[in-house]
Amino acid sequence: MADKQPYLNANFYGPTVPPSSKRHRGRRVLCTILKVAIGFIVGVGIVLLILGVVYRPHKLEFNVTTAKLTQFNITANQLYYNLGLNVTIRNPNSRYRVYYDTNEMVVLYKNRRLNSLSLPAFFQDTKSSAVLSPNKFEGQRLILLAGDEIVEFNSEKAEGQYPIDVKFFFRLRMKSGEVVLKLKPKVHCGLRVPLSNAPKSFVFFPNTACDFQF
């Protein structure tokens, strides 16, 4: 009988089962936290997107419906003017009411400020129109034209129409229930106004839409 091998009499143990790794558990916990955080951020983003679509206000619509220029001439570098304007404001929003708290209307010619007018505070309901009239600007202003500007003025005088810019500066609130938006929009109206007593006085003033920016 062959000699017994000494190693066959020794106790045999299988491979040692390693204990659960704390490092792996930490990674799983971290992954779970990240998944929850990402899900929360995505959920909040979707809610904000929906609210933004639902509560995003439409732009207010400004139109100059009437512009009457009865005087516009330059004498000794003094511009004498007499301008009357009617402006219509349309609130197309079905949710938002508009509170116009501070309102300024400015008239310019060739980027020179001719005059300004402070308008009283007023309120505009949903889906409604408001008329700003009469707005009359009359007076004189020192204006120095040179070079091409003189050529342009003479051309405008011959044509009987003058480029007038009207700008509005507002501080307003748009309210829908508990939602209140405080805004300072700017409105620009680029007009070509015919002089009423010009040789070509048959030219009429067309209804002109203004550019509105929140």
C-alpha positions in Angstrom: 0.0 0.0 0.0 1.4 3.3 -1.0 2.4 5.6 1.7 -0.3 8.2 2.6 0.5 11.6 1.4 0.7 13.9 4.4 -1.2 16.6 2.8 -4.3 14.4 2.3 -4.7 14.2 6.1 -4.8 17.9 6.5 -8.0 19.8 6.9 -9.2 21.3 3.6 -10.7 24.7 3.4 -12.4 26.2 0.4 -11.5 29.7 -0.9 -12.1 32.5 1.6 -15.4 34.4 0.8 -14.4 38.1 0.9 -16.7 40.3 3.1 -18.9 42.8 1.5 -16.9 45.8 0.4 -17.7 49.1 2.1 -16.4 50.8 -1.0 -19.0 49.1 -3.3 -21.8 50.0 -0.9 -20.6 53.6 -0.9 -20.7 53.7 -4.7 -24.2 52.2 -4.8 -25.4 54.8 -2.3 -23.8 57.6 -4.3 -25.3 56.4 -7.5 -28.8 56.3 -5.9 -28.4 59.8 -4.6 -27.3 61.0 -8.0 -30.3 59.3 -9.7 -32.7 60.9 -7.2 -31.0 64.3 -7.6 -31.1 64.1 -11.5 -34.8 63.0 -11.4 -35.6 65.9 -9.1 -33.9 68.5 -11.3 -35.5 67.1 -14.4 -38.9 67.2 -12.7 -38.5 70.8 -11.5 -37.3 71.7 -15.0 -40.4 70.2 -16.6 -42.7 72.0 -14.1 -40.9 75.4 -14.7 -41.2 74.9 -18.5 -44.9 74.2 -18.2 -45.4 77.2 -16.0 -43.3 79.4 -18.3 -45.5 78.4 -21.3 -48.7 78.9 -19.4 -47.8 82.2 -17.7 -45.6 83.7 -20.3 -47.2 87.0 -21.3 -47.8 88.1 -24.9 -46.3 91.4 -26.0 -48.4 94.5 -25.7 -49.4 95.9 -29.1 -48.8 99.6 -29.7 -50.0 101.4 -32.8 -49.9 105.1 -33.8 -53.2 105.6 -35.4 -53.0 109.3 -36.1 -50.1 111.7 -36.5 -50.7 115.3 -37.5 -47.8 117.7 -38.1 -49.0 121.2 -38.6 -45.5 122.9 -38.2 -42.0 121.7 -38.9 -39.5 124.2 -40.1 -36.0 125.4 -39.2 -35.1 129.1 -38.8 -31.7 130.2 -37.5 -30.9 126.7 -36.2 -34.3 126.6 -34.3 -36.7 123.8 -35.2 -40.3 124.9 -34.7 -42.7 122.0 -34.5 -46.3 121.1 -33.7 -47.1 117.4 -33.6 -50.3 115.6 -32.5 -50.4 111.9 -31.9 -53.0 109.3 -31.1 -51.7 105.9 -29.8 -53.7 102.7 -29.3 -52.4 100.0 -26.8 -53.8 96.5 -27.1 -53.5 94.0 -24.3 -53.8 90.6 -26.0 -53.4 88.6 -22.8 -56.3 86.6 -21.4 -54.6 86.1 -18.1 -52.7 89.3 -17.4 -54.1 92.7 -16.4 -51.6 95.6 -16.8 -50.9 98.4 -14.4 -49.0 101.2 -16.0 -47.3 102.9 -13.0 -44.7 105.3 -14.6 -45.0 106.3 -18.2 -42.9 108.6 -20.4 -43.4 109.5 -24.0 -40.5 111.0 -26.0 -40.4 112.5 -29.4 -37.1 112.6 -31.4 -35.9 113.9 -34.8 -32.6 112.6 -36.2 -31.8 111.2 -32.7 -32.3 114.6 -31.1 -34.8 114.8 -28.3 -37.5 117.4 -29.2 -39.9 116.9 -26.3 -41.3 114.5 -23.7 -44.5 114.0 -21.9 -45.2 112.2 -18.6 -48.4 110.2 -18.9 -50.7 109.5 -15.8 -50.8 106.0 -14.4 -53.6 103.9 -15.7 -54.9 100.3 -15.7 -55.7 98.0 -18.6 -57.8 94.9 -18.3 -57.4 91.6 -20.1 -58.2 91.5 -23.9 -58.8 95.2 -24.0 -57.6 98.3 -25.8 -56.6 101.7 -24.5 -56.2 105.0 -26.4 -53.6 107.6 -25.5 -54.8 110.9 -26.8 -54.5 113.7 -27.4 -50.8 113.8 -27.1 -49.6 117.2 -28.4 -46.0 118.3 -28.7 -45.4 121.9 -29.6 -42.4 124.2 -29.2 -38.9 124.9 -30.5 -35.5 123.3 -30.1 -32.0 124.2 -31.0 -30.9 121.8 -33.7 -27.6 122.0 -35.6 -27.6 120.1 -38.9 -24.5 119.6 -41.0 -23.4 117.8 -44.1 -25.7 115.0 -45.2 -28.3 116.0 -42.6 -28.9 119.3 -44.4 -29.4 117.5 -47.7 -31.7 115.0 -46.0 -33.8 117.8 -44.4 -34.2 119.6 -47.8 -35.3 116.3 -49.4 -37.8 115.7 -46.6 -39.1 119.3 -47.0 -39.6 118.9 -50.7 -41.3 115.6 -50.1 -43.5 117.0 -47.4 -42.8 114.1 -44.9 -40.5 113.9 -41.9 -39.1 111.0 -40.0 -40.2 111.2 -36.4 -39.3 108.7 -33.7 -41.5 108.2 -30.7 -40.3 106.2 -27.7 -42.2 105.0 -24.6 -40.5 104.2 -21.3 -42.7 102.3 -18.8 -42.6 100.8 -15.3 -45.5 98.5 -15.3 -46.9 95.4 -13.5 -48.6 92.5 -15.2 -50.8 90.6 -12.7 -52.5 87.2 -13.0 -53.8 86.0 -9.7 -50.9 85.8 -7.3 -48.4 86.1 -10.2 -47.0 89.6 -10.5 -44.4 90.5 -13.2 -42.6 93.9 -12.7 -41.3 95.0 -16.1 -39.6 98.0 -17.7 -40.4 97.6 -21.4 -39.3 99.9 -24.2 -41.4 100.8 -27.2 -40.2 102.5 -30.4 -42.4 103.9 -33.1 -40.6 104.9 -36.3 -42.9 107.3 -38.1 -43.0 109.2 -41.4 -45.4 112.1 -40.7 -46.7 114.3 -43.6 -46.8 118.1 -43.0 -50.5 119.0 -43.2 -49.9 122.3 -45.1 -47.2 120.9 -47.4 -47.6 121.1 -51.2 -48.1 117.3 -51.2 -50.6 117.4 -48.3 -52.7 114.7 -50.0 -50.3 112.2 -48.5 -52.0 110.5 -45.5 -50.5 109.0 -42.4 -50.9 105.2 -42.3 -51.6 103.2 -39.1 -48.1 102.4 -37.9 -47.2 99.5 -35.6 -44.5 100.0 -33.0 -41.7 97.7 -31.8 -42.3 96.4 -28.2 -39.5 94.9 -26.2 -39.8 93.6 -22.6 
